[in-house]
Amino acid sequence: MEVQTCSKCGRLFNWVGIGPRLCPVCKDQEEDIFKKVKEYLWDHKGATMPEVIENCGATEKQIKQWLREQRIEFAKGSGVTVDCERCGKPILSGKMCNECKKKMEEELKALSSGEELPVRKKVRDRDRMRFLNE
């Protein structure tokens, strides 16, 4: 264990080395908010992100994190998604879409059997599309 400063309130606490750097008090508060969000989504099937934020006191960042961790999921028609970390396709929850999961599984099987993987074409940074923020 090491002593850390809580990223939310600034208190010192013993951190076990995994999970968010939150003191036990802030972690309990965040878990209470999570329970409110989960119950709200259960009772209001078509809820949108702004509705949940307004009624439960959660932040968008917290909700996105819980979606990534697959702890919650919004209804398909709500329009709330996160992006697949591999291809960028919108998904309801988790880190990867089903297609990317299958591709990764095939690649892992190929690696374990000693086959060579197809080489992906590397895109140079200067060849990528740029966007100007207004």
N, C-alpha and C positions, 0 to 999 in steps of 0.2 A: 504494500500500500504506500501511496505517496500523498503528501498534503497538497491540495489544490485549492484554488479560489473558484467559488461558484460563478459560472458565467452569467447568471441571472441577477443574484443579489450581492455578490462579492464576499460572502462568508467563506472562511476556511473550513475545509472538511477533508476526511480521509477518502481518497478516490482509489477504487480497486483496480483501475486500469482499463476497464471496459465501460461502454455506455457513455451517455452525455456527462459533461462535467457540471453536474448540478448537485447541490447539497441535498440532504434528505428532505428538508422542508420544501424546497422548490420542486423536487422530484415528486413529492406527494401532491403538491398543488397541480402540477402538470398532469398527473395521473387522474386527479379529480376532474379536470377539464376534459381529458380523454373520455372518461366515463360519461360525462354530459353529452359530448359529441356523439358517442356511440348510441346512447339512448335516443338522442334527437333524430339520428339517421334511421333508427329502427321505427320510431313513431311517425316520421315524415319521409316517406320513401322517395319522393321526388325533390328533396331539398337541394338547393344550390349552395355553392361556397359562401356567397355573401350572407345568406340566411343563417347558415351554421355559425359563421363568425359573429354575427349580430346576436344570436340567441344563446350561444354557449360561451362566448368570451375567448375562444381560441384564435390563434393567428393563422394566417394562410401558410406560413412556414411550418407550423406544427402540423397542420392538416396534411400538407404535402409529404412531410416526413412519415406520418402514420400511414398514408397511402403507399409509400415506398416500402414500408415495413410490412405491408399487407395486414395491418391491424384493423383498418376500416376500408370500406368501399362505397362509393356513391352509386346511385342507380344509373343505368345506361343513358337515360334521357336527360340527366342533369347537366351534362356538358363538362363535368369535372374529370380531368384526366391528368396523368403524368406522362412524361416521354420515356420511351424505351431507351435505356442507356447505350444500347448498341446501334440501333438504326434511327432512333428519334421518332418512331411512330407513336401516336397517342395510345395509352393503355389505361385501364381503370385502376389498377393497382400493381404493385411489384416493381421490379427493376427492368425486366425484359418482356417483350411480347412473346407469344407462343412460337412464332417462326424463328426468332433468334434463340430461344431456348432449345428448339430442335436442332438448329445449326450447331450450337455450342455442344450439345450432347453428341452429335455426329463427329465433331472435331475431337472431342475427348476420347471417343471410342477409337477413332483413327490413330490418335497419339498412343493410346494404350496398346494397340495392336502393332505398332511400329510403322504404320503407313506414313507417307509424307503428306502434309497438308497443302492444299493449293495456296500459292502465294498471292496475297492481296496486293493490288496495285496501290502504291503509296501516292497520295495526292500531295503535291508540294504546296506549301503555305501560300505561295504567290499565285497559285492557280485557283484558290478558293474564292467564292463570292463574298463580297464585302457589303455591309449595310451601314448607312450613316444614320445615327440616332438624331432625332430632332429634338 
